[in-house]
Amino acid sequence: MKQLVLTDSTADIPPYLAKELGIEVLPVNVVLDGRTYKDGVDINIMEFYENYEKYKTMYTEPIPYQEYALKLMQLTARYDEILILHCSEALSGNYSMALKVVEEFNKGKCRVEVVDSRSCSMGFGLAVIEAAKAFKAGKEFGSVVYHFNRMMARTTSYLAIPTLKYLRKQKKIGGFKSLMGLTLGVKPVLGFEDGKLVVKTRLFGKQPNMILSMLGMIKEEIGQSPITLAIAHGRDLNLVNSLRSVFEDTFDCREVVRTYFGPSIGINAGPEALGVMYYKHEK
């Protein structure tokens, strides 16, 4: 039985892990100053952040219908079962695109299921990784889908945004009603509710205050439970390394995954944004 996990680059899964676990990652389109790139294919994430301030226009697009259809036809000819896991439908068009393509083009014997993770970045990337590990361990398809959904229910994501100027620049403030009316001096920490980003807390001052605030919230939520942790970031590597040390000293971290925010988050949240995602292990 040949099984595959298929996702897209909004999951921000480190390339080495995707390769190691056989995860198929479809690149979203990144449009920079009118030129279209494939995320992670013909634009390097370091290059993206190094040139961030130079771009006058930046946005991302869902995976084109024709590309998705062609890829699905190729994969269904090679695999018996495919689990498709995408970013929250409220934030990306990839989930609805997958449903449409599967309905129209999966006419063979391959079993395909599409799941809306109701999260983004490593907020669902962690569970994608575990789904791929489960397939490698020989787990049955339905069991993997069930455990993916259970894991998502135990996963928490925080996105710290040091400044709102990039959201304003991309005209995305209106997309987050809870951000409307906030001044540029406010540093919101966002989380997910019902697949949508919401403000968890509003802070002022320097970025370390945001980190301390997240740590306080996480301590309250985790208790003594062991966790698997992901830290997603832009270009501030020193802060990330310090944060990892703090987390490993404070919590029972079974595994820590560090990754860059891809353009889907970076374009809107800015190059200094920081994400902390974790799921609690069942006792």
N, C-alpha and C positions, 0 to 999 in steps of 0.2 A: 504494500500500500504506500504510494508516494503522496506525501502531504506537504503543503506549503502555507506559510504565513505571508500575506501580501499587505503592505501598508504604503504610506507615502512619506515624503521627506519632512512633512510637518511634525512627524514623531521625534525628530532630532536624535535618532538612534546613532551612536558612533559607528562609522563605517566598518571598523574592525569587528564589532559585535555582529553587525548585519551579515558580514561575510562568514564569520565563524559559525553562526547559527543558521545560515541559509535563508535569511529573511529577504524577500524581494521588495525593494524600495522604489516606488515610482516617484520621479522628481516632479515637483510643481514648477511652473514657469515663474521666473523672476524677471521683471521688466525694469531695467535701469536706464534712465535717459533715453527711452524709446527702443532700446535693444533688448531682445528676449534671450534669457539664459535658462538652462536646465539646472535646477538647484542641485549642487553636489556633483554635477557632471562637467559642465563647461564654465562654472564659476566656483572658485575656491572660497571657503568661508572666511579664511584669513584675508584674502584679497577684498572680499566684500566689506569687512569691517575697517580695513586699512583705508579704503576709499570712501567710506560712509559719508563723510562731510562734503565730498565733491559732487555727489549725485544730486541733481536738481529735482528729478522725479523718480519715485520708486514705488512699485506695487507688485503683488504676486497675483497669479491667475490659477484657477483649478487645472487639473490635468485635462488636456483637450480630449474631446469625445473620441476622435479617430485614433489617437494614440492609445487611449485606454482600451478601446475595442480590439485593436490589433494585439496588444499585450495579453489581454484576456484569452483571445483565441489561441495564441501561442502557448500559454500556460496550461489551459484546459486540455490541450492535446498531449501534454507531458505529465500531468499530475492527476491523481484520483480524487483528491480532496483539497480545496483551497479555502482558507479562512481569511477574509478581507477585513482589515481593521483600519478605520479612518478617524481623523480629527472630528470634533464635534460639528454636527450639521449646522449649528448656529454660527460657526466661525469659518467654515470652509464649504465649498461646493463639491468636494471630492466624494463624500458619502452618497449624495443624491446621484452623482455621475456614475458611481459604481453600481447602484441599484438599477439604473437605466441600462447600462451596458450588459450587466448580468442577465437581465430580463430579455434583452434582444439578441444576445450572442451566445449564451451558454445553452446550446441545444444538444450537447453530447452527454456522456455518462459521468462526467466530473461533478462531484458534489461541491457546491459553492455556497458560502454563507457570508453576508455582509453585515458588519456590526458597527453601529455608531458608538464610539467610545465616550462621547459626551465630555471630552477633555481635549487638551492639546499638548504639544511638545512631549516631554518625558512623563507628563501626567498620564499619558496612555502608552508612551514608549516602553515604560517599565513592564507593563502587562503584555505588550507585544513580544518583548524579549522572553518572558516566562511562557507564553504560548508556543513560541518556537522551540524552547527547551522541552516542553511537554511533548511536542510532536517527535522530537529526536529521541525521547525516552519511550516512544511507542504508545503514547496515550491515545485513547479513542476520541474521534472527532467531537462528538457531543460533549464529552467530558472536558475537553479543552475549551470549548465555547462557554460552558458553564463556569469553569474556573476563571476564565478571562473576566466574565461579568462580575463574579464574586470579588476578584482582585480589584476591579475598578471601583467597587463599592467601598473598598478599604483604602483606596488611594486618595491622598490629599495633595493639592498643588497650591503653592503660593508664588505669585509673580510680583516682584518688587520693582517699581518704576521710579527711578530717581527724579525724572522730570516729565511733565506732560507735553512739552513742546513738540515732541515727535508725533504724538497722537494728534495734536492740533494741526501740525504740518500735513499729516496724511488725511486730515478731515475725518478722523475716526472717533472723535469725542462723542459725536451724536449717536454712534453705534453703542456706546456704553452710557446709558442714561444716568447711572450712578456717578459718572465722572463730570457730568455737565454742571457748570457753575463753580467748579473747583478752580482755584487760582494756580498759576504756574509754580508757586512755592510749595504746594502740597505734594507729598510723595505717597501715592497710594500703594497699598499692598492688596493685590487682587487674588481672588480664588474662584472656584467654580460652584455654581448652583444650577441644577437642571440644565447642564450643558452650556451655560452662559457665564461669562466673566462678570463678577460683581466685586465691589470694594469691600474688603474685610476690615481695613483700618486706614486711617488717614494720618500721616505724620508730617512733621516739619523738621528742619535741621539737616544734619549730615547723614550720609548713607549708613554708617554704622548703627544709627538709631533704628533703621529699617530692619537690619539684621537682628538686633536685640529684640525688637518687637516680634519678628517671626519666630525666634527661638522661644520666646515666652508663650506664644500661642501653641507651638508644637509641643512644648513640655506638658502643657495642660492636656493636649489631645492624646499624646502617646502614653503617658504614665511610664510603666516599666516594660512595655511591650518592645520586643526587638523589631527593627525595621530594615527595609532595603531603601536606600536613599539615592536620589539623583540630584545633581546640581547642574543647572543649565545657565549659561552665561554669555555675555558678549565679549568685549575685548579686555576687561579688567581681570587678568589672570592672578595677580597678587591677592586681590580680595577673595577670589575663589579658593585659592590654596589655604588662606587663613580660615575661611569659613569651613572648609572640609575638616581641618584640624579641630575646630571647635565642636563640630557635630560628632566626630569620632570620639572626642573626650567626654561629651555630654550624654550621648545615646548609645544604645546597643545596636550598632550598625552591622548587619550581617554582610552587606555588600554596599559599595559606593560607586556610582557611575557618574563620571563628569563628562559633560558634552557642551558644545556650542549651541546657542539659539540659532536656528537657521533663519533665513531672510523672512519667513512668514511671521515670526515674532519680532525679529530684530528691526525690520522696517518700521513697524508701528510703535514698539516699546522703546527703541533707541539702543545705542551700542553699549550702554552701561547697565541695561536691565539684568536682573538676576532672578533665577527661578529655583525653588526648592520643592521637590516632589518626593513623596515617600509612600510606601504602603506598610501597614502593620501586619506582621506575621501572626497567624492564628496560634494560640497557645495549645 
